[in-house]
Amino acid sequence: MENRTIAAIATPNAPGGIGIVRISGEKAVEIAARIFRPVSGKPLTESKGYCAHFGDVYDNNEKIDEAVCLVFRAPKSYTGEDTAEISCHGGLYITKRVLRAALDAGAIPAEAGEFTKRAFLNGKLDLAAAESVMSLIGASGKQAATAALNTLDGNLSREIRKCADDIIGICASLAAWVDYPDEDIDDTGAADMLPIFEKTKAALADIIRRYDCGRAVTDGIDAVIVGKPNVGKSTLMNMLTGFERSIVTDIAGTTRDVVEEKIVLGEIIMRVADTAGIRETENIVENIGVNLAKRRLERAELVLAVFDGSEPINSDDLDIIEQCKGKKAIALLNKSDLPMAADRKIIGDNFPHTVELSASTGEGRDALENAVRSIFKTNEFDPNSACLTSERQRQCCVNAINHINEAISALNMGVTLDAVNVCADCAIDALLELTGDRATSAVVDEVFSRFCVGK
Ligand code: GDP
């Protein structure tokens, strides 16, 4: 399969200054030469790598665009294969037409992530770095982009391979014992292993902790806005998004669906859902909205519980307070531009974080940002250190820690050393699955299926 030459549009499916059709594989330049004629008259097939040619793109004998064709020669390209990139005018029709011409000339359509997958299979980058390519593309802010770039540079893989190497060292001495079981490994041998396991475990736990702190910045968190009707939930949603997304009215029970938006609060990314006001109601349609809101509240990572600060707390508010128990939640005392009538103590006693704000004027937005920051400890996130960039990578670290724990217990219990060896081997497997050095093809396929076509 790897010999087939693939093609795809590498730029977004929208009008733009330029659109790029990327062709990669053994016949990339040959296929490009069938549809692209350089004005210089020199055959494209004789082009060296790192060369740009100006010319015309043809579909059969019909000229369809003027373009620049970049030629890369294996192994010095993104994929490690011969590659041609045709930069044409970025119209929706033109880029599709150029792609069609490339396919008619012998290329096959690239699958999602296939260019990067080939780069991985050709040893241009490891699996962790490949995943960071998608994180870099999806980054919504500076910290997320810096973290992804660091992983792409290999910071994470270096740290993970160091952990794996330390355990491989242990396995080497254990293998000696497995080969010569009659020769006792003395107590000092076992005692030497423990600190290495502990040190590796601590290093991995630290990597996980940093990822968890950074998740609000890199992946974003699922937040929900709840509150009884008319406290200002929709106004808050509009304030956070910066545009009118939710309908604001004085009529209670107006928002019935869940309205969802991705918002950026400082460096923090939140997928915020505005829900129907939660209150006791006989109205069947409103009740559907109330139940949707309650379900959303249950699975949210962060609850923004809104109260009308200009009114006393009532039984509907107490019901909301009750439902927020045990959740990461921030109480928002809204309408701070009006005189305060709500009992701050009731709110303060039930929420570790209270923010007084005015959704209509935007006053208090910074305080909300600080509260979210402190709950998710984003200040402890250092995008310049080795950063995990996916749940898959996190799970590999968790698995490695579990196997190390088993190895430590086996050592402490004085179980035979081959049991320790097996656990240590599993830990190494988990770490090398993260970097892709020992990932199965199913894992590799799964990683690249989440990519976009053309990357
Ligand atoms: P929801 O039912 O909780 O979504 O509440 P809305 O966002 O529809 O707002 C209900 C009413 O409260 C509207 O008349 C808003 O203009 C008003 N409101 C919302 N936020 C504020 C605020 O911060 N200050 C003041 N004075 N009024 C607000």
Residues whose N, C-alpha, C, O or C-beta is under 5 A from the ligand:
A	BS01	GDP	K228 P229 N230 V231 G232 K233 S234 T235 I247 V248 T249 D250 N334 K335 S336 L357 S358 A359 S360 T361
